[in-house]
Every structure is written in C-alpha cells, then in structure tokens.
Amino acid sequence: SAKFIKGDQALNLVFIKHVFWVSIAFTGMLIIMKIDYHSWQKYSNLIFVIALICLVAVLIPGIGSVINGARRWIRFGPYLGMQPSEFAKLAMIIFISSYIARNQAKIQNFVKGFVVPLIVIGVVSLLVLIEPDFGTTLFILFVSLVLVAVGGTRIVYFVFTVMAAIPFIYESIHKIKPYQMKRILVFLDPWKDPQGDGYQIVQSWITLGSGGISGLGLGEGRQKLFFLPVSNSDFIFSIIGEEFGFVGTSSVIIMFALLAWYGFRVSRTAPDMFGSLLALGITLSIALQAAMNIAVVTGSMPTKGIPLPFISTGGSSLFLSLLGMGVLLSIAKQSNTQHSTSGVYFR
C-alpha cells in the first residue's frame, strides 16, 4: 500500500542520513585524536562563547525549529540540523576543565572556586531549560558540578548551597505543573493508560520481553514496524533486546562499562590536571547518558528524549560523542607515552 511505500522511503532516508553522520563523525574522531588535547584548553573560552551563542540562537523564532513543543534544533535545509544543547555538553566539559586547571591555586577560594563556575553552569543550564529540555539541563548540571568538586573546590560550599536551596526545592515541588504530575503518575504505573501516555513504555517492555534470551534475530524484530515510536533513536535499546535478546542487551551494557573503566583509567593517568578532568568529564558524560537511556527504556526513570551514545540515530549526538572519544584517545595517547600519575580522580 501507499502507506508502507512511504514508510520504506522514510526508513531509507533515515538509514542514508545515519550512514552519512557515522562517516563524518568517525572521520572527525580520527582527526581529533591526532590533535594535542592541550589545544582545546587554549580555545576553551572561544568554544564556550560559541556554545552560548548557539543556545541563544536556537531560542529565536525563525532560527530555532519547534519539534514536539520544544525549540531545540537549528535546521540547515530539510535534512540537516544541529542540536546546540548537545554541543553545550562537550563545550562545558572543556571550559570547566580548563577553568579549574588555570585557577588551581585559587580553586578553594569561595568566589574563584565556587561562585564563578556556578554562575557559568547556571547560565548554560537556564538556556537549555528554556528550550525546554529538563533532562539535558540536569545532565549538564550533574557533570559540571562533579568536575568542580573533583577539581578541588571545598565540599562545604556544596553542602551549604544545597541547604539554602531546600526551601526553593520544596516550593517547586508544590508548584509542579499538571503535565509534569501526569508524567510522574504514568512512570509509576504506565498500565493505567496503556493506549495513551503509558503507550511508549508499555511497548518498550513488550519489545524487550519478546526477545527472550537470544532474541528473534537481526532484522526480525516486529515492534519497530509502527508499534514502538522512536525505535531507531531513543528506544533503540529495546530493539536490540527484541532482536538479540538478553545476550545482546547485556553485551551492550558490558561494553559501556568497559568504556567507562577505560575512560576513568585515562583520567587517573593523564599527564596534567586539564587532561585528567577532561577525560573524566567525557567518560562520565557518555556513561551517564547510556545509563539514563537504558533506565528510560526499562522504565526505571520517567521518559525523556535521551539517545543511546554511538548507537541511536541522530547526527548531533553521534558526531559530538565521537569527537569526545577522539579527545579521550588523544589524552590516552599522551598518557601512555609519559606514564604520568598526576590524575586527580582516583588519588
């Protein structure tokens, strides 16, 4: 029928776009890994300013595109686009790592070591929240604050800040919007509305469960045929479960765990503070994103638009994730040649 012909054409377009982005991203990773990672410290301020400009630009009507009620994309024609919040993730890791490395002697100072980074993190998080993108906002906040804490800022500053924020958190909880409350209720029991708001997670569970131990086989999954929405991007892990079963999903989790172990090892052996924090931030970013995606797909946290690194379709996420891996490999290369033990994460 015409419906299925159009569906095949759409899938072919998605496949072609994904192959294009994989090629570009992999090439970019190979180039980045050959560049001395100290170059990113030199241009960290410029990278941060570009990220801010993009985050502001996407909020301007006519520049940013509204998709599913959120203004998160800047389009370049009908087929290409970028998501500034994805670039902001990597830009913040580079900037915060550079700032801490440059100000290491003053990092325990309240203003230099805590207030200034907090203002920077707050501005970027607010711009992402306005889109709105609550999941990415929390993501940037968490990774950035971990880098600040590991970089040497006194923990007591965080403790008093959290204590001071308790009244605002309490007030925010009591002013939660109806759609947000509905999302929480659906998360707690999606079977109350399996054909409505709970449809996505219910179909995800059905998809995962139908794979059994070894799966139905490559390409044999049925749920991606108009049953499970966004099956090629945010919920690709469910399709892996259907086609490769428990063996396949376990293998993916193990590979991400090994990647995280390798990244933390690079952070520990990095030649200097900047490299150590940069490796930690990139590793934590990829590991956390993978964990959040799998948690959403399995119903362990409310549904959010979070792609699975390296696997989900989506040019911005794939491109920037592989660029981050290129930087990590550059740090690892210098770590191996210098055999340094100046990393900060494990000492």
LINQUIVEN-V812428 format. One record per backbone hydrogen bond with DSSP energy under -1.0 kcal/mol. CO is the residue of the C=O (numbers start at 1). NH is the residue of the N-H. Records with the same first field share a line. If there is no record, write none. Layout:
CO->NH + NH
This chain:
1->5
2->6
3->7
4->8
5->9
6->10
7->11
8->12
9->13
10->14
11->15
12->16
13->17
14->18
15->19
16->20
17->21
18->22
19->23
20->24
21->25
22->26
23->27
24->28
25->29
26->30
27->31
28->32
29->33
31->34
32->35
36->39
37->40
38->42
39->43
43->47
44->48
45->49
46->50
47->51
48->52
49->53
50->54
51->55
52->56
53->57
54->58
56->59
57->60
60->63 + 64
65->73
67->70
70->67 + 72
73->65
74->82
80->76
82->74
83->86 + 87
84->88
85->89
86->90
87->91
88->92
89->93
90->94
91->95
92->96
93->97
94->98
95->99
96->100
97->101
98->102
99->103
103->106
106->109
109->113
110->115
111->116
114->118
115->119
116->120
117->121
118->122
119->123
120->124
121->125
122->126
123->127
124->128
125->129
126->130
131->71
133->137
134->138
135->139
136->140
137->141
138->142
139->143
140->144
141->145
142->146
143->147
144->148
145->149
146->150
147->151
148->153
149->152
154->157
155->159
156->160
157->161
158->162
159->163
160->164
161->165
165->169
166->170
167->171
168->172
169->173
170->174
173->176
177->181
178->182
179->183
180->184
181->185
182->186
183->187
184->188
185->189
189->192
190->193
193->196 + 198
196->199
198->202
199->203
200->204
201->205
202->206
203->207
204->208
205->209
206->210
208->211
211->215
212->246
213->247
217->220
222->225
223->227 + 228
224->226
230->233 + 235
232->313
233->236
236->240
237->241
238->242
239->243
240->244
241->245
242->216
243->217
244->248
245->249
246->250
247->251
248->252
249->253
250->254
251->255
252->256
253->257
254->258
255->259
256->260
257->261
258->262
259->263
260->264
261->265
262->266
263->267
264->268
265->269
268->343
272->276
273->277
274->278
275->279
276->280
277->281
278->282
279->283
280->284
281->285
282->286
283->287
284->288
285->289
286->290
287->291
288->292
289->293
290->294
291->295
292->296
293->297
294->298
295->300
296->299
304->306
308->311 + 312
314->318
315->319
316->320
317->321
318->322
319->323
320->324
321->325
322->326
323->327
324->328
325->329
326->330
327->331
328->332
329->333
330->334
331->335
332->336
333->337
334->338
335->339
